[in-house]
Amino acid sequence: MEKANLIVQIIVAAIYAATLITTIVIAFRQHRKADEIAMKQSRNDFFAEYTRRYQDIILAMPDAVFEGTAKADGATLKYMQLYFDLCSEEYHLHENGLVPDDVWDNWKEGMEITTRVELYKKSWYIIKDNYNPDFRCFLERNVLE
């Protein structure tokens, strides 16, 4: 009888241990999944914020910039400065590993497309001394070439 009690206790302990391990594994997986969802949401929010800022700058840019009739004057340079500030932030975020490569590739392509407008290039060479040398080098070698 004592041997049977011991076997039952061992079986109960094994079931308890298996249940505990299963509970821990499930809790760990749920926590990891919740972290993944939060990370994706954070990344989406981050991307959306920079996209919104870009759109705000472009929408506020004088129409003459896109018509090709604008001059690199004070009003235009103000918006160019805002645009290049945003590009500089994006560059430094990527360089510090805070922006995934696929997002960075989109941003870089956007810079290449936007700066095809000649006034952006002219403006850059007027205000470029306001920026970090690493960003200046990147922009001039990879975007404005």
N, C-alpha and C positions, 0 to 999 in steps of 0.2 A: 504494500500500500504506500509506503514511504517513497519507494522508487517511482511509482505512478504519479504521486504528488510532485516530485522533483521534475519529472518529464513534462507535466502540465505547466509547471512554473517556467521551465525553459522555453516551452512553446509560447506561452503568454509573453514572456520577455522578448522573444524573437519577433513576435507579431508587433509588440509595442515599439521595438527598435526599428522595424521595417516601416511602420506607420510614421514614426518620428522622422526618419530619413526621407521618406516620400514627401512629407509635409515641408521639410526644409528645402528639398529640391524644387518643389512646386513654388514655394514662396520666393526662392532665389530667381527662378525663371520669370515669374510675374514681375519682380522688382527690375530685372534686367530689361524686360519688354517695356515696362513703364518708362525706364530711363531712355530707351531707344525712341519711344514716341515723343518724349519731352525734348530730346535732342533734335529730332526731325522738325518739331514745331518751332523750336528756337532757331534753327537754321532757316526755316521758311520765313519767320518773322524778321530775322536779320536781313535776308535777301530782299524782302518786301520793303523794309525801311530804306535800304540803299536805292532800290528801284524808285521809290516814292521821291526821294531827294533828287535823283537824277531827273525825273519827270518835272518836278517843280522848277528846277534850274532851266531846263530846256523850254518849258512853257513860258517862263518869265523872260527868256532871252528875246531881245528885240527882233522883230521879223526881218529887219534889214540884214541881220547876220545870215539868215538862210536864203535871202534873195541875192546875196552877194554884193550889197550896196553899203554895208556898214563899214565904219572906220574903227580903228583901234583907239577909241576915245574913252574918256572916263566912265561913261555909263556902260559901254560894251565891256570894258576891261573888268568892271565889277562882276559881271556875270561870268566872264571867262575865269576870273579868280575863283569864284564859287565852284565852277566846273572842275578846274584843275585841283582845287582843294579836295573835292570828292574823289577824284582819281588818285590823288596822293594817299588819302586814307585807305582806299581799296588796295592800293599797292602795298602799303605797310602792313595791313591786315593779312594779306596773302604771304608776304615775306616772313611774318611771325607765325605762320601756320594756323591762323585763325579762320581762313577761308579755304574751303575745299577747291581742288584744281578745276572741277567742272564749273563752279561758280566763277572762279577767277578767269577761266577761258572765256566765259560770256562777257564779263566786264571788260577784259582786254580787247575783245572783238568790238565791243561797243565804243571803246576809246578810238580804235583804228577807224571805225566808220565815221564817228563824230568829227574827228580831227582831219578828215578829208576836206572839210570846208576850210578854205585858205585862211580865213580870218583867225581860226583857232591857232594855226601855226604862227601867224604873225603875232598874235597876242601872247602866245607862249614865250616867244623870244623876248618880249618886253617884260614879262613878269617872272620869268624862270628863276631869277635869283632869290625869290621868296621861298624856294623849295629845297628840300634835302638833296644833296648831291647824288645819292643813290637813286632817288626817284627821277631826278633830271636825266641821269644817264640812261635809266630804263626807258623813259618816255622818248628820248631822242634816238635811241638805238632800235627800239622795238615797235614804236607806235608812229612816230612822225617821219620815219625814213621814207 
